[in-house]
Amino acid sequence: MKSAIFKIWRGDANGGKFVDYTTDVSEGMVVLDAVHKIQATQANDLACRWNCKAGKCGSCSAEINGIPKLMCMTRLDQIPLDKPVTIEPLRAFPPIRDLATDVSWNFRVKQKIKPFKPRKPDAPDGTWRMAQEDIDRVQEFRKCIECFLCQDVCHVLRDHHKHEEFIGPRFLVHTAALEMHPLDTEDRTPELRQAHGIGYCNITKCCTKVCPEHITITDNAIIPLKERVVDEFFDPLGWLWKALRPKG
């Protein structure tokens, strides 16, 4: 057994600072284990969210050595322990206390997105017929655990604070799951261009890199949505086709 130093951000909405804690670490431990050990022995009032400790609830998101990660899925043997390990709250959202942040903005954003609107059943028994490949396309997006790591790493939200103008990669994925569903009939393209601010994304793929569920956010969700916006509003050939095609 050996010891390691953890620099944990302590504070609230009014400010704070990093506090050093030294604790013993052993084989198999993850960052969340170390935080719990520090809570139990040195800082009983340390605020930290967690639930499943299995990488499925998304509660224990934090920034570890400056990189957004799940604390429960970040093994200590994958981090250099010869220097202090920094643990701080997600920077894209307002701090509440210590490692807990106010992520309620995300749920308000989700309410602004037009919900699923299925077409009428096309079979005599009142059900629908769909191709399996169309279903497979949207299944990837439903793996999201809403850890909001992709939101945190996105420079539009993290550095430029465009929360009122940009919904972020998590909700572009949610929109893609609806837009690409074979039964959906709603048109969300105007909102993607204006209210949802998809133009702010410059496809750096940083959101894809931090996704613990390995969703191909940029290539499979954001770029196809950008293409829809371009086809709808910026393609002159598309305008001509719409003007000339038969109505009804």
The 8 nearest C-alpha neighbors of each residue, nearest first, counted from 0:
[[1, 25, 24, 23, 2, 26, 3, 22],
 [0, 2, 23, 24, 25, 3, 22, 26],
 [1, 3, 23, 22, 24, 21, 0, 4],
 [4, 2, 21, 22, 80, 23, 5, 24],
 [3, 5, 21, 83, 20, 84, 19, 6],
 [4, 6, 84, 20, 83, 19, 85, 7],
 [5, 7, 19, 85, 18, 17, 84, 86],
 [8, 6, 86, 17, 18, 85, 5, 87],
 [7, 9, 17, 87, 16, 97, 18, 86],
 [10, 8, 97, 15, 16, 17, 7, 18],
 [9, 11, 15, 97, 96, 14, 16, 8],
 [10, 12, 96, 95, 13, 14, 94, 97],
 [13, 11, 94, 14, 95, 93, 96, 10],
 [14, 12, 11, 15, 10, 94, 95, 96],
 [15, 13, 11, 12, 10, 16, 9, 94],
 [14, 16, 10, 9, 11, 8, 13, 17],
 [15, 17, 8, 9, 10, 18, 14, 7],
 [16, 18, 8, 7, 6, 9, 19, 15],
 [17, 19, 6, 7, 8, 16, 20, 9],
 [20, 18, 6, 5, 7, 4, 17, 21],
 [21, 19, 5, 4, 6, 22, 18, 37],
 [20, 22, 4, 3, 5, 2, 19, 23],
 [23, 21, 2, 3, 24, 20, 4, 37],
 [22, 24, 2, 1, 3, 0, 25, 21],
 [25, 23, 2, 1, 0, 22, 3, 28],
 [24, 26, 0, 28, 27, 1, 23, 2],
 [25, 27, 28, 24, 76, 0, 75, 29],
 [28, 26, 25, 29, 74, 75, 76, 24],
 [29, 27, 26, 32, 75, 25, 74, 30],
 [28, 30, 74, 75, 32, 73, 31, 71],
 [31, 29, 70, 33, 32, 73, 75, 71],
 [30, 32, 70, 34, 71, 33, 29, 35],
 [33, 31, 35, 29, 30, 34, 28, 36],
 [32, 34, 36, 30, 31, 35, 37, 29],
 [33, 35, 31, 37, 36, 32, 38, 30],
 [36, 34, 38, 32, 37, 33, 39, 31],
 [35, 37, 33, 39, 38, 34, 32, 40],
 [36, 38, 34, 41, 40, 35, 39, 42],
 [39, 37, 42, 43, 35, 36, 40, 41],
 [38, 40, 36, 37, 43, 35, 41, 42],
 [39, 41, 37, 38, 36, 42, 43, 35],
 [40, 42, 37, 38, 39, 43, 20, 36],
 [43, 41, 38, 44, 45, 37, 40, 39],
 [42, 44, 38, 45, 39, 41, 40, 37],
 [43, 45, 42, 46, 38, 41, 39, 97],
 [46, 44, 42, 43, 38, 47, 97, 9],
 [47, 45, 97, 98, 96, 44, 99, 48],
 [48, 46, 98, 99, 45, 49, 97, 59],
 [49, 47, 59, 58, 99, 46, 50, 98],
 [50, 48, 59, 58, 51, 47, 52, 57],
 [49, 51, 52, 58, 56, 48, 59, 57],
 [50, 52, 53, 56, 49, 55, 54, 58],
 [53, 51, 71, 54, 50, 49, 55, 72],
 [52, 54, 51, 55, 71, 72, 56, 50],
 [53, 55, 52, 72, 56, 71, 57, 69],
 [56, 54, 53, 57, 144, 51, 52, 58],
 [55, 57, 58, 51, 144, 54, 50, 146],
 [58, 56, 146, 144, 55, 145, 59, 60],
 [57, 59, 49, 56, 48, 60, 146, 50],
 [60, 58, 49, 48, 69, 70, 57, 61],
 [61, 59, 69, 68, 58, 146, 70, 57],
 [62, 60, 88, 89, 67, 68, 87, 63],
 [61, 63, 67, 66, 87, 65, 86, 68],
 [62, 64, 86, 65, 66, 85, 61, 67],
 [63, 65, 85, 66, 84, 62, 86, 87],
 [64, 66, 62, 63, 67, 85, 86, 87],
 [65, 67, 62, 63, 64, 68, 152, 61],
 [68, 66, 62, 61, 148, 63, 152, 65],
 [69, 67, 60, 61, 62, 70, 66, 63],
 [68, 70, 60, 72, 71, 59, 61, 73],
 [71, 69, 31, 30, 73, 72, 59, 68],
 [70, 72, 31, 52, 69, 73, 29, 30],
 [73, 71, 69, 70, 54, 74, 29, 53],
 [74, 72, 70, 29, 71, 30, 69, 75],
 [73, 75, 29, 76, 77, 28, 72, 30],
 [74, 76, 29, 78, 77, 28, 30, 73],
 [75, 77, 74, 78, 79, 26, 27, 28],
 [76, 78, 75, 74, 79, 73, 80, 29],
 [77, 79, 75, 76, 80, 74, 84, 73],
 [80, 78, 81, 82, 77, 76, 75, 84],
 [81, 79, 82, 3, 78, 83, 84, 4],
 [80, 82, 79, 83, 3, 4, 84, 78],
 [81, 83, 80, 84, 79, 4, 3, 5],
 [84, 82, 4, 5, 6, 85, 80, 81],
 [85, 83, 5, 6, 64, 4, 86, 82],
 [86, 84, 6, 64, 63, 5, 7, 83],
 [87, 85, 63, 7, 62, 6, 8, 64],
 [86, 88, 8, 62, 98, 61, 7, 85],
 [89, 87, 98, 61, 62, 90, 99, 100],
 [90, 88, 61, 91, 62, 151, 92, 87],
 [89, 91, 92, 88, 157, 151, 93, 94],
 [92, 90, 157, 151, 89, 156, 93, 150],
 [93, 91, 90, 101, 102, 100, 89, 94],
 [94, 92, 101, 100, 95, 12, 91, 90],
 [95, 93, 100, 12, 11, 96, 101, 99],
 [94, 96, 100, 11, 99, 12, 101, 93],
 [97, 95, 11, 99, 10, 94, 46, 98],
 [96, 98, 9, 10, 46, 99, 8, 11],
 [99, 97, 88, 47, 46, 87, 96, 100],
 [100, 98, 96, 47, 95, 97, 48, 46],
 [101, 99, 94, 95, 93, 102, 92, 88],
 [100, 102, 93, 103, 92, 95, 94, 99],
 [101, 103, 104, 105, 100, 92, 93, 106],
 [102, 104, 105, 106, 101, 107, 108, 92],
 [105, 103, 107, 102, 106, 108, 101, 92],
 [106, 104, 108, 103, 107, 102, 109, 166],
 [107, 105, 109, 108, 103, 104, 110, 102],
 [106, 108, 104, 110, 109, 105, 103, 111],
 [109, 107, 105, 111, 106, 110, 104, 166],
 [108, 110, 106, 111, 107, 112, 105, 170],
 [109, 111, 107, 108, 112, 106, 113, 114],
 [112, 110, 108, 109, 113, 107, 114, 195],
 [113, 111, 110, 109, 114, 108, 174, 187],
 [112, 114, 111, 115, 187, 185, 110, 186],
 [115, 113, 112, 116, 177, 185, 110, 111],
 [114, 116, 177, 183, 117, 113, 185, 184],
 [115, 117, 183, 184, 185, 114, 118, 182],
 [118, 116, 183, 182, 184, 115, 119, 185],
 [119, 117, 182, 184, 183, 120, 116, 121],
 [118, 120, 121, 117, 127, 125, 182, 126],
 [121, 119, 127, 126, 125, 122, 118, 123],
 [120, 122, 127, 119, 126, 123, 128, 125],
 [121, 123, 124, 126, 125, 120, 127, 128],
 [124, 122, 125, 121, 126, 120, 127, 128],
 [123, 125, 122, 126, 120, 121, 127, 128],
 [126, 124, 120, 122, 123, 121, 127, 119],
 [127, 125, 120, 122, 124, 121, 128, 123],
 [128, 126, 120, 121, 122, 129, 125, 182],
 [127, 129, 121, 126, 130, 122, 120, 182],
 [130, 128, 131, 127, 181, 133, 134, 182],
 [131, 129, 133, 132, 134, 128, 181, 135],
 [130, 132, 134, 133, 135, 129, 136, 128],
 [133, 131, 135, 134, 130, 136, 129, 137],
 [134, 132, 136, 131, 130, 135, 181, 129],
 [133, 135, 131, 136, 132, 137, 138, 130],
 [136, 134, 132, 138, 133, 137, 131, 139],
 [135, 137, 133, 134, 138, 132, 139, 179],
 [136, 138, 176, 139, 140, 135, 134, 180],
 [137, 139, 135, 141, 140, 136, 134, 142],
 [140, 138, 137, 141, 142, 214, 136, 135],
 [141, 139, 138, 142, 137, 176, 172, 143],
 [140, 142, 138, 143, 139, 137, 176, 173],
 [141, 143, 140, 139, 144, 212, 138, 214],
 [142, 144, 141, 145, 140, 212, 214, 146],
 [145, 143, 146, 57, 56, 55, 142, 212],
 [146, 144, 147, 143, 57, 169, 56, 148],
 [145, 147, 57, 148, 144, 60, 58, 56],
 [148, 146, 150, 145, 149, 151, 169, 60],
 [147, 149, 151, 150, 146, 67, 152, 209],
 [150, 148, 206, 147, 152, 151, 153, 168],
 [151, 149, 147, 148, 153, 167, 152, 168],
 [150, 152, 91, 148, 149, 153, 157, 89],
 [151, 153, 149, 150, 154, 148, 206, 157],
 [154, 152, 150, 155, 151, 156, 157, 149],
 [153, 155, 157, 158, 156, 152, 159, 151],
 [156, 154, 159, 153, 157, 161, 158, 160],
 [155, 157, 160, 161, 154, 159, 153, 158],
 [158, 156, 91, 154, 151, 153, 155, 160],
 [159, 157, 154, 160, 156, 155, 91, 153],
 [158, 160, 155, 156, 161, 157, 154, 162],
 [159, 161, 156, 162, 158, 157, 155, 91],
 [162, 160, 164, 156, 163, 159, 165, 155],
 [161, 163, 160, 165, 164, 156, 166, 167],
 [162, 164, 161, 165, 166, 160, 194, 195],
 [163, 165, 161, 162, 196, 194, 195, 166],
 [166, 164, 196, 195, 162, 167, 161, 163],
 [165, 167, 195, 170, 108, 162, 196, 164],
 [166, 168, 165, 169, 150, 170, 171, 156],
 [169, 167, 171, 170, 150, 172, 149, 206],
 [170, 168, 172, 171, 167, 150, 173, 149],
 [171, 169, 173, 172, 168, 167, 166, 174],
 [170, 172, 168, 174, 173, 169, 175, 221],
 [173, 171, 175, 170, 169, 174, 220, 140],
 [174, 172, 170, 176, 171, 175, 169, 177],
 [175, 173, 171, 177, 176, 172, 170, 178],
 [174, 176, 178, 172, 177, 173, 220, 179],
 [177, 175, 173, 137, 174, 179, 178, 140],
 [176, 178, 174, 180, 175, 179, 115, 183],
 [179, 177, 175, 180, 176, 174, 183, 187],
 [180, 178, 177, 176, 175, 181, 137, 183],
 [179, 181, 177, 183, 182, 178, 176, 137],
 [180, 182, 183, 133, 179, 129, 134, 130],
 [183, 181, 117, 180, 118, 184, 116, 129],
 [182, 184, 117, 116, 180, 181, 185, 115],
 [185, 183, 116, 117, 118, 182, 186, 115],
 [184, 186, 116, 183, 187, 115, 178, 113],
 [187, 185, 188, 184, 178, 189, 113, 190],
 [186, 188, 190, 189, 191, 185, 113, 178],
 [187, 189, 191, 190, 186, 228, 192, 227],
 [190, 188, 192, 191, 187, 193, 228, 186],
 [189, 191, 194, 193, 192, 188, 187, 195],
 [192, 190, 195, 188, 189, 197, 193, 196],
 [191, 193, 189, 190, 196, 197, 195, 228],
 [192, 194, 190, 196, 195, 191, 189, 197],
 [193, 195, 190, 196, 164, 191, 192, 165],
 [194, 196, 191, 165, 166, 190, 193, 197],
 [197, 195, 165, 198, 193, 192, 164, 194],
 [196, 198, 199, 191, 200, 192, 195, 165],
 [199, 197, 196, 200, 192, 201, 225, 191],
 [198, 200, 197, 196, 201, 155, 165, 164],
 [201, 199, 198, 202, 197, 155, 203, 196],
 [200, 202, 203, 199, 198, 204, 197, 155],
 [203, 201, 204, 200, 217, 222, 221, 205],
 [202, 204, 205, 201, 206, 200, 217, 153],
 [205, 203, 207, 202, 206, 217, 208, 216],
 [204, 206, 208, 207, 203, 152, 209, 153],
 [207, 205, 149, 204, 208, 209, 152, 153],
 [206, 208, 216, 204, 210, 205, 209, 215],
 [207, 209, 205, 206, 210, 204, 213, 149],
 [208, 210, 206, 207, 211, 149, 148, 205],
 [209, 211, 213, 212, 207, 208, 149, 214],
 [212, 210, 213, 209, 54, 69, 68, 214],
 [211, 213, 210, 214, 142, 143, 144, 54],
 [214, 212, 210, 211, 215, 207, 208, 209],
 [215, 213, 216, 212, 210, 139, 207, 140],
 [216, 214, 219, 207, 217, 218, 213, 220],
 [217, 215, 207, 220, 214, 219, 218, 221],
 [216, 218, 221, 220, 204, 219, 215, 222],
 [217, 219, 222, 215, 220, 216, 221, 223],
 [218, 220, 215, 216, 217, 221, 223, 222],
 [221, 219, 216, 175, 172, 217, 223, 222],
 [220, 222, 217, 224, 223, 225, 171, 218],
 [221, 223, 225, 224, 218, 220, 217, 226],
 [224, 222, 226, 225, 221, 220, 227, 219],
 [225, 223, 227, 221, 226, 222, 220, 228],
 [226, 224, 222, 228, 227, 223, 221, 229],
 [227, 225, 223, 229, 224, 228, 230, 222],
 [226, 228, 224, 230, 225, 229, 231, 223],
 [227, 229, 225, 231, 226, 230, 188, 232],
 [228, 230, 233, 226, 232, 231, 227, 234],
 [231, 229, 227, 234, 228, 232, 233, 226],
 [230, 232, 228, 229, 227, 233, 234, 237],
 [233, 231, 229, 230, 228, 234, 238, 235],
 [232, 234, 229, 230, 231, 235, 228, 237],
 [233, 235, 230, 237, 236, 232, 229, 238],
 [236, 234, 238, 237, 239, 233, 232, 230],
 [237, 235, 239, 238, 234, 240, 241, 230],
 [236, 238, 240, 234, 235, 239, 241, 230],
 [237, 239, 235, 241, 236, 240, 242, 234],
 [240, 238, 236, 242, 237, 241, 243, 235],
 [241, 239, 237, 243, 242, 238, 244, 236],
 [240, 242, 238, 239, 244, 243, 237, 245],
 [241, 243, 239, 240, 244, 238, 245, 237],
 [244, 242, 240, 241, 239, 245, 246, 238],
 [243, 245, 241, 240, 242, 246, 239, 247],
 [246, 244, 243, 247, 242, 241, 240, 239],
 [245, 247, 244, 243, 241, 242, 240, 239],
 [246, 245, 244, 241, 243, 242, 240, 184]]
